[in-house]
């Protein structure tokens, strides 16, 4: 890490065939002192795009999220790390807040609030229950975050002080409703693989209960009702996720997609 008086930050991006998003994402990260891009099984133009912004490229094939993330984290040389997905954008206001805040911040991690878009529609309420986030830890001191080894929604170990930023990350989470449904299929398949690997698949009654409890949490507790049909759909996806994962774990043979 840097020994200079001015604290530095790496923007770390993990991409899998993200040529449609990657350039727009990286354009918002030029404020960073260093950019690292992890290219996971990329067969499109992602590498050529990333190479225009940085020579710190890591290529490989990782079935598990944690090792994929740490392949990039391990070569970050700055004091702080900012994790950004290809479908996310850092606004100028957020960039300025990051550069300013890290100068006096203690060892630890920051939660960044999110503005999530379905297509061009901003959906601020209702996210949760393993179906999107309203805020998450993306900025942290180098060494303060350790990713778990689950395939979807991996757990993390966090060190140091917990803090918040004010400006929001822009997240184009789904292109449209069909894209959201495809995401449910991908995520539930990955979760089913995790369940089989753990040997703790669960049971049908508990997952039926989760269908209703997660729907209620997102639609009522997280105020998804304010988003109309979008909020209803997000709550429905959150409720279906554990149930579909369980059914796939029981009935399908598994394997990565």
N, C-alpha and C positions, 0 to 999 in steps of 0.2 A: 504494500500500500504506500501511498505517497507520504513523504516526510515533510512536504512543504507546508507553510503556514496556512495557505489557502486550501480548503478541503475540495477534493475532486470527486467526480461521479462518473460511473460507467452506465450507459444505457445498454441493457442486455435484452436481445430479442431472440425468441425461439420460433422457428418457422418450418412448416411442412407444406410445400407447394402453395406458397402465399403470394404468387406474382401479382394477383389482383389487388392486394392490400399493401404489400411490403414497401413500395416506393413512397406512398403517401405516409406510412408510418415513420419511415426513416427520415423523411423530410422534416418531421417535427422533433427529431432527436439530435439535430446538429449542435444544440447548445451544450451537449454532454462533452466531457473531456475525452471520452473514449466510447466507442461503439463496438459491441461484440455481438455477432449473429451466429446462432446455432442452426445449422441446416439439417433437418431430420428427414432422411429419405426423400429429398427433393428431386423431382424429375422434371420440373418446369424451369422457368427462367429466374427463380428466386436467387440463385447464386450470383448470376450476372448483375442483378439489381443490387444485392448486398455489397458486392465488390466495388461498386461505385462510391460507397460510403465508408468502407473500412477494409483493412486487410486482416482483421481479426475474425476469421471465419473458422467455425468448427463443423466438420461434416461427419455424419455417422448414421446409425440405425439404432434407435432406442425404443424398445417397447414400453418402457416405464418412464413416467414423467420425472421422478426425482433425479435419476442419473442423467437424463437429458438436460435438465436445468443445471445440474452441477458441472456438466461438461463445459458450460459457458461460465458459470461462477468461478470455476477453478482458474481461469485465465484472466479474470478481471484484476486490474492492478491499482484501482483507485480506492479512496477512503470509503465511498458509498456506492451502492448498486441500486439502479432503478430498473425493475423488470417491466417490460412492455410487450404485450402480444401484438402480432401483426395487424389485428383488426382494431387496435386501440390507437388513439392520437393524444399527444401531449400538447395542450394549448400553450401559447406564449405566456399566459398568466401563470399556469402551473409550472412551466419551465423556470420562470423567474423566481417563483416561490421556492422551488427545490434548490436552486443555486444559492439563494440567500439563506434559507433555513439551515442547511447542512453546515454552514460555517460555525455556528455556535451550538449545534445540537449535541447532546450527549450520546454515548454508545447506545444504540437501540434501533427502533423501527417505527415507521410511519404508516398509518392507514391513509389511503387516498380514497375520497368519495368518488362515485361513478355516475356518469350520465349514460344510460344504456339506450341504444336505438334498435328498433326493429324496422328495417328499411330506413326511411327518413322520419319515422315517428319516435319521438322521445318518450320513453316509458320509465318513469322515475320510481314508481311505487310497486310493491309486490314481490320483488326479487328475494330469493332465499330458498331454504329447504333443498339445498344442493342444486338449485336451478337459477344461477346467476347471483350476482352480488351487488349490494348497494355501496359497499366499501370493502377494501381489502388491503393487506400489507404488500406494497410493491417497492417501497423505498426503505433501505436498511443499511446499517453499517456493514462493511465487508466482514463476514464472519458471524453475523447476528441472525442468520436464517438458515435452517437446515430442512430440506425437502424430504418427505417420506417417499415410500416406494409403491404407493397405490397407482393404478392405471388412470383413474379418474378422481378428481377432487382430492389429491393427495394431502395428507396431513403435513403440518410444518412445525418445527421447533423454533421458537423465537427467543432471543436473548436481549437483555438490556431494557431500556425504558420504552414504554408504549406511548406514541404521540400521534397527532393528527395533522394533516394538511387541510387547507381550506378549499383550494381550487380543485375542480373535478377532472378526472380522466374521462375522455370521450371514448365510448366503446360501441362499435357497430356489431352487436352481438349476433344478430340474425339478419339475413337479407330480406326475408319475408316469412310468412307463417309456415310454408312448406319447408323452408330451411330449418326452422325451429323443430319441426317434427322429425326431420332427418337427424338433427342433433340429438334428440331424445333417443333415437335408434342407436346412434353411435355410442352415446354415453352409457346407455343401459347394457349394451354388449360389453363394453369395457368394465363396467361395474360387476357384471356377471362373472367375468374372468377373475376379478379380485375376490369375489365371494367363493368361487370354487377353489382358488389358490389358498384361501384362509381356512377352508374346511368348515366354515360357519355360514351356511347358506341361509339359515333362518327358516321361517315357516309362513304359511299362507295367511293365517289370521293376523299375525303381527303386521304383515305388509298391507293387508286390507285396511287395518287401523291407521297405518301411516298414510295411506291414500287420503283419508279424511282429515287427519290431524295436520298434515303438511298443506293440504288445500286451505284449511281454515287459517293456518298460520300466515300463509302468503296473502290470501284474499282479504282476511279481516285484520289479523295482527299487524301485517306489513302494509295494510291499506291498499291492496291491489284493486279494490272496488273503485278507487278513484280513477283508474285507468280504463274503465268500461270493459269491453270484450277482451282487450289486451291483458288486463289484469286477471280476468277469469281464465284466459288461456295459460298464462304463466303459472297460476295456482294449480291448474289442472296438470300441466307438465311436471310441476314439483311433486304432486301427489302420485302420478303414474310412475315416476322414475324408480323408486324402490320396488314397486310391485312388478314392473316389467323386468327389472334386473333379477329379481328372485325367480320369476317364471323362466327367463332365459337360462339362468344358472341350473335350474332343475331339468329343463327339457332339451337344451341344445348342447352340442359337444364342445363348444368353446373355440378358442383360437383367435388370433388377432385379425382385425380387418384393416 
